[in-house]
């Protein structure tokens, strides 16, 4: 793995030099965009809107429009704005992880200690495990300030980017069944169904089967086979009563278990 960011964790007055790595990778098939007529590759060009000519990457800069003109910025300018934030994952608070709604979670990254930071890294890792807390922190990545939590996962500290509060939409805009009453017997039956389906979470049970099926289709098309798309129909349970549907669900579970 190649690091995508290098800097340090700020833990009080302790600095822990670290490297950041992507903790995930896509499982999607690598599909190319082609011209329908001759299957030639579609390429994107960076074009000067005034001349219509293509511009090389080395000649592209970033700028902010200010008073009808552009102020051009380079990497040193971004660092000068806050050198500490561009190089430090600064822990400001420690909280219980369950206090953070899943709505806020974004991308996970692994943090690896530099050789000079192994002892303080292990100290923070063990302290997070012992207290069952996560560290709330801010840092700058790709010239954008990010909010994150640091949490232990086995023997590694994981940085999970989380969203700022203003990035979460208000659910009050939705039409929700707030005034709908649920019968006690229905609730009891629903809880019974949940209990029957409850088990220990095992991520290895869940496989991305769609890409496998898509690859089979690709191979079939490559060999000249005609593909007939299946017609999907939404089949509703014959029982219209909610209680009857719950009972039927329990019966299906029992039959599978038998």
C-alpha positions in Angstrom: 0.0 0.0 0.0 1.1 3.5 -0.7 0.4 6.3 1.8 -1.9 9.1 0.7 -1.0 11.5 3.5 1.8 11.9 6.0 1.8 14.0 9.2 1.2 13.5 12.9 -1.5 12.8 15.4 -1.7 15.6 18.0 -2.5 14.0 21.3 -2.2 16.7 24.0 1.5 17.7 23.8 2.4 14.3 22.3 3.0 14.2 18.5 2.8 10.8 16.8 4.2 10.8 13.3 1.9 8.7 11.1 1.2 7.7 7.5 -2.4 7.4 6.2 -3.6 4.6 3.9 -7.0 3.9 2.3 -8.7 1.2 4.3 -11.1 0.2 1.5 -11.0 -0.6 -2.2 -13.7 -0.8 -4.8 -15.0 -4.2 -5.9 -16.7 -2.8 -9.1 -15.7 -4.1 -12.5 -13.4 -1.8 -14.5 -15.7 -0.6 -17.3 -14.5 1.8 -20.0 -16.5 4.4 -21.8 -16.7 3.8 -25.5 -18.1 5.4 -28.7 -21.2 3.3 -29.6 -20.2 3.4 -33.3 -16.7 2.0 -33.3 -16.0 1.2 -29.6 -13.2 3.7 -29.5 -12.2 5.0 -26.1 -13.8 8.2 -24.9 -11.2 10.6 -23.5 -11.7 13.7 -21.4 -9.8 16.9 -22.3 -9.0 19.9 -20.2 -9.8 22.7 -22.6 -9.1 26.5 -22.3 -12.5 28.1 -22.8 -11.0 31.1 -24.6 -8.8 29.3 -27.1 -10.5 25.9 -27.3 -7.0 24.3 -27.0 -6.1 21.4 -24.6 -4.2 22.4 -21.4 -1.5 20.1 -19.9 -1.8 19.3 -16.2 1.4 21.2 -15.3 -0.1 24.4 -16.7 -3.3 24.1 -14.6 -3.5 26.1 -11.4 -6.2 26.8 -8.8 -7.7 30.2 -8.3 -10.4 32.0 -6.3 -12.5 34.8 -7.9 -12.1 37.9 -5.9 -13.3 41.4 -7.0 -13.9 40.2 -10.6 -10.3 38.8 -10.8 -8.6 35.5 -9.9 -6.2 35.1 -7.0 -4.0 32.1 -8.0 -3.0 29.7 -5.2 -0.3 27.0 -4.9 0.5 24.3 -2.4 2.6 26.6 -0.3 -0.4 29.0 0.0 -2.6 26.3 1.3 0.0 25.3 3.9 0.6 28.9 4.9 -3.2 29.2 5.6 -2.7 26.7 8.5 0.6 24.8 8.5 -0.5 22.9 11.7 -3.8 21.7 10.2 -2.2 20.5 7.0 0.3 18.3 8.9 -1.5 17.4 12.1 -4.5 15.3 13.0 -5.4 17.3 16.1 -7.5 15.5 18.7 -9.7 18.0 20.4 -12.2 15.8 22.3 -12.8 12.2 23.4 -16.4 10.8 23.2 -18.2 7.5 23.3 -18.5 6.1 19.8 -22.2 5.2 20.2 -22.9 8.9 20.6 -22.1 9.5 16.9 -24.9 8.8 14.5 -24.1 6.6 11.5 -25.3 9.5 9.3 -22.1 11.3 10.0 -19.7 8.5 8.9 -17.7 8.7 5.6 -14.4 7.2 4.6 -12.1 5.0 6.8 -8.3 5.1 6.6 -5.6 3.2 8.4 -2.9 5.1 10.3 0.5 3.6 10.5 3.2 4.9 12.9 6.5 6.2 11.8 9.5 4.4 13.4 9.9 7.2 15.8 6.3 7.1 16.8 5.7 3.4 17.6 5.5 3.8 21.5 3.1 6.8 21.6 1.0 5.2 18.8 0.7 2.0 20.9 0.0 4.1 24.0 -2.9 5.9 22.3 -4.2 2.6 20.8 -4.3 0.9 24.2 -5.8 3.9 25.9 -8.6 4.1 23.3 -9.3 0.4 23.8 -9.3 0.7 27.6 -11.5 3.8 27.8 -13.8 2.6 24.9 -13.6 6.2 23.6 -12.9 7.7 20.2 -10.9 10.9 19.5 -12.6 13.7 17.6 -10.1 15.5 15.4 -9.7 17.8 12.5 -7.1 17.8 9.7 -6.6 19.1 6.2 -6.5 16.7 3.2 -6.4 17.8 -0.4 -6.7 21.4 0.6 -10.0 20.8 2.4 -10.6 20.7 6.2 -12.0 17.4 7.4 -13.6 16.2 10.6 -12.8 12.7 11.8 -12.7 10.3 14.7 -9.8 8.1 15.7 -10.8 4.7 16.9 -9.1 1.4 17.6 -9.7 -1.6 15.4 -7.7 -4.6 16.6 -4.1 -3.5 16.4 -4.5 -0.4 14.2 -5.8 3.1 14.7 -8.5 3.9 12.2 -9.3 7.4 11.1 -12.9 7.7 10.0 -13.8 10.9 8.3 -17.2 12.2 9.5 -19.5 14.8 8.1 -20.0 18.3 9.6 -23.4 19.0 11.1 -24.4 21.4 8.3 -23.9 18.6 5.7 -26.8 16.5 7.1 -30.2 17.3 5.7 -33.2 17.8 8.0 -35.5 14.8 8.0 -38.5 17.1 8.8 -38.7 17.7 5.1 -39.9 14.0 4.7 -43.4 12.7 5.1 -43.0 10.3 8.0 -45.6 8.2 9.9 -45.2 10.1 13.2 -48.9 10.0 14.0 -49.5 6.3 12.9 -50.4 4.0 15.8 -48.9 0.5 16.0 -50.9 -2.2 17.8 -49.1 -3.8 20.8 -49.7 -7.3 19.4 -48.1 -6.2 16.1 -45.1 -4.7 17.9 -44.6 -7.9 19.9 -44.8 -10.1 16.8 -42.3 -7.8 15.0 -39.9 -8.1 18.0 -40.3 -11.9 17.8 -39.3 -11.8 14.2 -36.3 -9.6 14.9 -35.2 -12.0 17.7 -35.5 -15.0 15.3 -33.3 -13.3 12.8 -30.8 -12.0 15.3 -27.2 -13.4 15.3 -23.6 -12.3 15.7 -22.5 -10.0 12.9 -20.1 -11.7 10.5 -19.1 -9.5 7.5 -17.7 -12.6 5.6 -21.3 -13.8 5.2 -22.1 -11.0 2.9 -20.7 -11.1 -0.6 -20.9 -8.7 -3.6 -22.7 -11.1 -5.9 -23.9 -8.5 -8.5 -20.4 -8.1 -10.0 -20.0 -11.8 -10.3 -23.3 -12.1 -12.1 -22.4 -9.2 -14.4 -19.0 -10.8 -15.2 -20.9 -14.0 -16.2 -23.1 -12.0 -18.5 -20.1 -10.3 -20.1 -18.4 -13.7 -20.8 -21.7 -15.0 -22.2 -22.0 -12.0 -24.6 -18.3 -12.4 -25.6 -19.0 -15.9 -26.6 -21.9 -14.8 -28.8 -24.8 -15.9 -26.6 -28.0 -13.8 -26.6 -28.9 -12.5 -23.2 -32.5 -12.3 -22.3 -33.2 -9.9 -19.5 -35.4 -11.4 -16.8 -38.7 -9.6 -16.0 -38.9 -8.7 -12.4 -42.2 -8.5 -10.6 -42.9 -7.1 -7.2 -44.8 -9.9 -5.4 -46.8 -8.9 -2.4 -47.8 -11.3 0.3 -51.3 -12.6 -0.2 -52.2 -11.6 3.4 -53.2 -8.0 3.5 -53.4 -7.8 7.3 -50.1 -6.7 8.9 -50.4 -9.3 11.7 -50.9 -12.1 9.2 -47.8 -10.9 7.2 -45.7 -11.0 10.4 -47.0 -14.6 11.2 -46.2 -15.7 7.7 -42.7 -14.2 8.0 -42.2 -16.2 11.2 -43.4 -19.4 9.4 -40.9 -18.9 6.6 -38.1 -18.5 9.1 -39.2 -21.7 10.9 -39.3 -23.7 7.6 -35.8 -22.6 6.7 -34.5 -23.6 10.1 -36.1 -27.0 9.9 
